């Protein structure tokens, strides 16, 4: 619990000077290594992204929904297509609907999808501007949109004495834990 101890030491030091203030907690966070500070923000963004994906999947994971922001396989936004053309691209895995990795500048989708995305933030009492951290600018984040599904390749599974050994390849930025959760139908930590 090295990192927790670093933060507590800082808080104890400040408490000896008097009552803990916002600055005390800021100092406690600054006691952590910079990469870890950013990882906390990224972890929370991933948590919110997963909440949005879960709600968007309920609308149809392989289905274009009016208002979706769609990206191609090079992560470029696809514009000016009819709903039928978007659906064909999604069906052929040439493009995907996206969900927000929330931040100050990430655009919401339109229509029902956008309302759902905004409701995720509202349910946690957040707005996009909360991802701006003036007192700790390096923790702020603009956000981006990510595909809500991905393909696997080089897939294999074999029985072992301990259970099943799975191997697969996925794109950068995709989560193996999401694949294992689907395979096992269980939460994977």
C-alpha positions as CSV (number, residue, x, y, z in Angstrom):
1,X,0.0,0.0,0.0
2,X,2.9,2.3,-0.9
3,X,0.8,4.9,-2.7
4,X,-1.8,5.1,0.0
5,X,0.9,5.6,2.6
6,X,2.4,8.4,0.5
7,X,-0.9,10.2,0.4
8,X,-1.6,9.6,4.1
9,X,1.8,10.9,5.1
10,X,1.1,14.1,3.2
11,X,-2.3,14.5,4.9
12,X,-0.8,13.9,8.3
13,X,1.8,16.5,7.7
14,X,-0.9,19.0,6.7
15,X,-3.2,18.1,9.6
16,X,-0.4,19.0,12.0
17,X,-0.6,22.6,10.6
18,X,-4.3,22.7,11.3
19,X,-7.5,21.7,9.6
20,X,-7.3,19.8,6.3
21,X,-8.2,22.0,3.3
22,X,-8.7,21.5,-0.5
23,X,-5.0,22.3,-0.8
24,X,-4.2,19.4,1.6
25,X,-5.9,16.9,-0.6
26,X,-4.4,18.4,-3.7
27,X,-0.9,18.0,-2.0
28,X,-1.8,14.4,-1.2
29,X,-2.6,13.7,-4.9
30,X,0.6,15.5,-5.9
31,X,2.6,13.1,-3.7
32,X,1.7,10.3,-6.1
33,X,3.8,9.7,-9.3
34,X,2.5,11.7,-12.2
35,X,1.6,8.6,-14.3
36,X,-0.5,7.2,-11.5
37,X,-2.3,10.5,-11.1
38,X,-3.3,10.3,-14.8
39,X,-4.2,6.7,-14.5
40,X,-6.9,7.5,-11.9
41,X,-8.5,9.8,-14.5
42,X,-8.2,7.3,-17.3
43,X,-9.7,4.5,-15.0
44,X,-12.7,6.7,-14.3
45,X,-13.1,7.5,-18.0
46,X,-13.1,3.8,-18.7
47,X,-15.6,3.2,-16.0
48,X,-18.0,5.8,-17.6
49,X,-17.2,4.5,-21.1
50,X,-18.2,1.0,-20.0
51,X,-21.5,2.3,-18.6
52,X,-22.2,4.0,-21.9
53,X,-21.4,0.9,-23.9
54,X,-23.7,-1.2,-21.7
55,X,-26.6,1.2,-22.3
56,X,-25.8,1.5,-26.0
57,X,-25.6,-2.3,-26.4
58,X,-29.1,-2.5,-25.1
59,X,-30.1,-0.5,-28.3
60,X,-28.3,-3.0,-30.5
61,X,-24.6,-3.6,-30.7
62,X,-24.5,-4.4,-34.4
63,X,-27.2,-1.9,-35.3
64,X,-26.9,1.7,-36.5
65,X,-29.1,4.0,-34.3
66,X,-30.0,7.4,-35.7
67,X,-27.6,9.9,-34.2
68,X,-24.7,7.5,-33.7
69,X,-21.2,8.9,-34.4
70,X,-19.6,6.2,-36.5
71,X,-15.9,5.7,-37.1
72,X,-14.1,3.6,-39.7
73,X,-11.3,1.1,-39.1
74,X,-8.7,4.0,-39.2
75,X,-10.7,5.7,-36.4
76,X,-11.9,8.5,-38.7
77,X,-15.5,9.8,-38.4
78,X,-17.7,8.6,-41.2
79,X,-19.9,11.4,-42.5
80,X,-22.8,11.9,-44.9
81,X,-24.1,8.3,-45.2
82,X,-27.7,7.2,-45.2
83,X,-28.8,5.0,-42.2
84,X,-28.8,2.1,-44.6
85,X,-25.2,2.8,-45.7
86,X,-24.1,3.2,-42.1
87,X,-25.8,-0.1,-41.3
88,X,-24.0,-1.8,-44.2
89,X,-20.6,-0.5,-43.0
90,X,-21.3,-1.8,-39.5
91,X,-22.6,-5.1,-40.7
92,X,-19.4,-5.6,-42.7
93,X,-17.1,-4.5,-39.8
94,X,-15.9,-1.6,-42.0
95,X,-17.1,0.9,-39.3
96,X,-18.5,1.0,-35.8
97,X,-20.8,3.0,-33.7
98,X,-18.9,4.8,-30.9
99,X,-19.3,5.7,-27.2
100,X,-17.6,8.6,-25.4
101,X,-14.4,8.4,-23.4
102,X,-15.8,11.4,-21.5
103,X,-13.8,14.6,-21.4
104,X,-14.3,18.4,-21.8
105,X,-14.5,18.4,-25.6
106,X,-15.9,15.0,-26.5
107,X,-19.0,15.4,-28.7
108,X,-22.2,13.6,-27.7
109,X,-24.0,11.6,-30.4
110,X,-27.4,12.9,-31.6
111,X,-30.9,11.8,-30.8
112,X,-31.7,9.0,-28.4
113,X,-28.0,7.9,-28.2
114,X,-26.8,11.4,-27.3
115,X,-29.5,11.6,-24.5
116,X,-28.3,8.3,-23.2
117,X,-24.7,9.5,-23.2
118,X,-25.5,12.7,-21.4
119,X,-27.7,10.7,-18.9
120,X,-24.6,8.7,-17.9
121,X,-22.8,11.9,-16.8
122,X,-25.9,13.2,-15.1
123,X,-26.4,10.0,-13.1
124,X,-23.0,10.7,-11.5
125,X,-23.6,14.4,-11.1
126,X,-21.1,15.3,-13.7
127,X,-20.8,17.5,-16.8
128,X,-18.1,17.5,-19.5
129,X,-16.6,20.6,-17.8
130,X,-15.8,18.5,-14.7
131,X,-13.0,16.9,-16.8
132,X,-11.2,20.3,-16.7
133,X,-9.1,20.5,-13.6
134,X,-7.8,24.1,-13.3
135,X,-6.0,23.4,-10.0
136,X,-4.2,20.3,-11.5
137,X,-4.2,20.9,-15.3
138,X,-2.3,17.7,-16.2
139,X,-5.3,15.7,-14.8
140,X,-7.8,17.4,-17.2
141,X,-8.8,15.5,-20.3
142,X,-10.5,16.4,-23.6
143,X,-11.9,12.9,-24.1
144,X,-12.5,11.1,-27.4
145,X,-14.9,8.6,-29.0
146,X,-14.1,5.0,-29.2
147,X,-15.6,2.0,-31.0
148,X,-18.0,0.1,-28.8
149,X,-17.1,-3.3,-30.3
150,X,-14.0,-4.9,-31.7
151,X,-13.0,-8.1,-33.5
152,X,-10.8,-10.9,-32.3
153,X,-8.3,-12.9,-34.3
154,X,-5.7,-15.6,-33.7
155,X,-8.3,-17.2,-31.4
156,X,-7.7,-20.5,-29.7
157,X,-8.8,-22.4,-26.6
158,X,-7.7,-25.6,-25.0
159,X,-8.5,-27.6,-21.9
160,X,-5.9,-27.6,-19.1
161,X,-5.7,-29.2,-15.7
162,X,-6.6,-25.8,-14.2
163,X,-9.5,-25.1,-16.6
164,X,-9.4,-23.5,-20.1
165,X,-6.5,-21.6,-21.6
166,X,-7.7,-18.9,-24.1
167,X,-5.5,-17.0,-26.5
168,X,-6.6,-14.2,-28.8
169,X,-5.4,-11.0,-30.4
170,X,-7.3,-7.7,-30.2
171,X,-6.7,-4.1,-31.3
172,X,-4.8,-1.6,-29.2
173,X,-7.1,0.1,-26.8
174,X,-9.4,-2.9,-26.5
175,X,-9.8,-4.8,-23.3
176,X,-9.1,-8.5,-23.0
177,X,-11.1,-8.5,-19.7
178,X,-14.2,-7.5,-21.8
179,X,-13.6,-10.6,-24.0
180,X,-13.1,-12.9,-21.0
181,X,-16.2,-11.5,-19.3
182,X,-18.2,-12.4,-22.4
183,X,-16.7,-15.9,-22.6
184,X,-17.1,-16.6,-18.9
185,X,-20.3,-14.6,-18.5
186,X,-18.8,-13.4,-15.2
187,X,-17.0,-10.3,-14.0
188,X,-13.3,-10.3,-14.5
189,X,-11.0,-8.1,-12.4
